[in-house]
């Protein structure tokens, strides 16, 4: 009910001519065991430059279409894959093309999913801060990023195929704060292989101590095409996942967080939600 009320409140602020813009970067430094997204890693990273060339052409085309249709961009979201797989120079180019060819005067939220800490550098974060929405005569930088640990347990990170440690996550978060980001989202997944109720609780408690502005709690979904679906391995039971989510619900409420969106997918552990 809280999520529904939040959704309705936002809907009531939207105008008929407003749209949201999604920019997809389907590349990652490595593929997580639970992932079935269309994304490339390893040798395929050589495709980044030609992909960026095509994406820039699309930015030009979309800008023209929006202008002719009289549409305003209300929000921008860079998702993936992992957008920060791009180099600082590639990020600068893409963000500049977006600002030049799409009117962002009315944009109220600009989010970039920095996701993987092994792709986050001070130079890339500085590039993100230098770009964003131009509200009137005031240029407001990209205000919101996601740094998504999924877990702060090193054995679980290894089990899902992440090439970074808990320390890398904490260092990336501290760096983002140092650069000046004031709105950070962090993701956790309940039900990961090699995890348990105690590990999930410890991860959540540590993230809460960082005080991110948003925290997304996902339930593991077994997706066709993922390595986890094909090979299986050590998943917590539905009962354990239920206990993880109950703990998250209570801990987040006590910390002053309020839920604002919810969705479900197929094949989710215990039939729960995100």
Steps between C-alpha positions, in 0.01 A plus 500: 500500500787738577649428158166555329448831677849617405442401137167682484652812657772509234251429222301803606804725446557384142383695198368334186797620293767376742710190427782313667817419308691173542854463364628141490866398515498118457858436615644371828852412618371147571166318506337426836375144555136614531502731196313432176508856363623552147843634585857441386821448690855381438611521136167656401606822676675582171149581372466795738618764252276393208209457741558854626506634143160338434362624832604858423314481167194379692531788750489745208193328352313479833574867569340595168195281562446644850530856372251443217255330738529776760602255772691589816751267663409468869769247599809335355627156602823341377475125550667188373695284522725746677518855355828567682662230288547797263828687533500860630544623142211287373276615786587863430419459132164328556383734776600802293308376195195444718514855637553648155224315316232440765338780699552421868360829631210323672693201631451454875703179555809376317629159609802301384536140611866478601413155632828313505769645730772352277397754233491808725789748497538857621540615139174337388311640799637847422377468141153408628496801733596729211193402299128489565180699471494867408215647705449848362833683523624266774684183402429222751735203480394136491355475847448130562711190450467134592783307663367147520682252724223231498683364808784605730610143560818417304422124460161591351658753264729222377208259462312740273806577285580851618861606451519733795498489879291655773781750556473609135129573554564707812786688329280581198223628727743722693642632171152590372430696817839671471426606141173649625215260416214563742258233377626141484303178454634163611358158407484181704375161384334255738559136410841507333703177479732441799310760703296441814279698733793613715701616201208691354432671832867599533499645147185701563623630834827615346321676213266672744804631686605675177163682483433485125199703387339199327533127563350240269434152637464242225397139528713268287325408175615186317515626143519283190841536339678583824792287620319446830195356321714268289744382767309556826679519830446553869194721513333594831155350554180700451462505879846653542424761232176582682697564819746721310221714357321524836821623657553754221144629528529563873857634494427743217184628668687554826773689312243740355473362146162475326415267207409675176493235228456125466505245221509127450662275241464134407689233691576712805615321817194431712278702265606825669570840344747781441 
